[in-house]
Amino acid sequence: MTFQDVQALDLNDPLADRKKQFSLPADCIYLDGNSLGALPIRAKNRTREVIEQQWGQDLIKSWNTHHWIDLPAQTGEKIASLIGAAAGQVICCDSISVNLFKLLCSALNMQKGRTVVLSQQDNFPTDLYMVQGLAELLGQQQCELRLQGGDNIVEALTADVAVLLLTQVNFRTGYMHDMQLITQLAHQQGILVIWDLAHSAGALPIELDKCEVDFAVGCGYKYLNGGPGAPAFVYVAERHQAIAKQPLSGWMGHAKPFDFSPQYQPGQGMLRFLCGTPSIVSMSVLDAALEVFDGVDMCVVRDKSCKLAQLYIGLVAQAHLTNKLTLISPLRNEDRGSQVSYTHVHAFAICQALIARNIICDFRAPDVLRVGFTPLYTSYVDIWNAVEHLQDIVHNEIYHETKYNQLNKVT
Ligand SMILES: *Cc1c(COP(=O)(O)O)cnc(C)c1O
């Protein structure tokens, strides 16, 4: 593979033009859209409008005149179109952690006589922490976390499990589960499934309805580019909505919040999954950011993501780095999300050295160097350039420099 070959890939890239819709710093190679998506230009414009006009001038009238009150549902529908969900099943609100709490309660409540929540040892910690917190609140008689350690989750799908809580794409390795197959096998055992789409929504095609998924949550600030701390989303299959109850029964989830009745009564459909007042500024940013997906076919995004990943893996090998870096991501496209990870004892310092050269990727404890592919703004030449620097840093052991070994609060 030569530099010219890589340039040719960019010339033939149907998504090459989308990068113009983002406000990225010059000379920055951004390979961390899986942690914090880049800033879409229209999100910037919308923020200005929401702050200056809607809040600044129109003040409280904006709840009606600018439809702030409908924003969670409106933004939810935009997300729905990216994850294979028909209308009326997705709402935007809160964080993944909070939304998981709601869904875990809903699902457990629907499963009389079963108490086990099955997840994986290497799931993203907050998902496990939320189950642990709930188990403490309800007691082991009503909620018990069971962790499966190996790769084969299918073997752990037994008839005593109430809820299966899985993240579609593993945050460290990028391993991707077969959503359709696992959901189907879980249902055969009477298990309800909650999918966490943090590392898949906006990165690859998802077919929640087609896979007959029960519940899902996902992240607004990763591949959906909604900005730091952007609200998350919840999906509840229509067939469960009438019976699904959630305990964070705040006034925004009430059937008639402005009746100010002392008695809680859940709202219609997804509205009952709201809790308190939505963060309008943040949600407006996400709502605007989602428009960068207008007219984009997620299969085209996926195709480019796989090609970027294969190019990265190929170039790392070509640079003779495979005896120093160990690939922990699956080689087959079908088994991998939109990231590639290698381990190295000095992964943290390697990552810092790359960042110092304006190549932004990230480190995940204990020893993972993770590179995320965001086809809307990552080019093939970006990958070429990133590997050139990686090669220099690893072969010349530049990571030993003290300045690359100082820990920050956030890694
Ligand atoms: C990023 C991420 C989260 C984030 O949770 P928040 O509560 O929204 O901060 C949760 N789960 C997974 C799998 C993630 O990757």
The ligand as an ORCA input file, in Angstrom:
! r2SCAN-3c Opt
* xyz 0 1
  C     -19.981      5.905     26.882
  C     -20.775      4.793     27.456
  C     -21.721      5.039     28.441
  C     -21.907      6.423     28.999
  O     -22.880      6.506     29.970
  P     -23.408      7.924     30.458
  O     -24.215      7.609     31.640
  O     -24.226      8.484     29.330
  O     -22.218      8.774     30.759
  C     -22.478      3.963     28.894
  N     -22.307      2.726     28.387
  C     -21.395      2.460     27.427
  C     -21.259      1.090     26.879
  C     -20.589      3.489     26.954
  O     -19.680      3.228     26.024
*
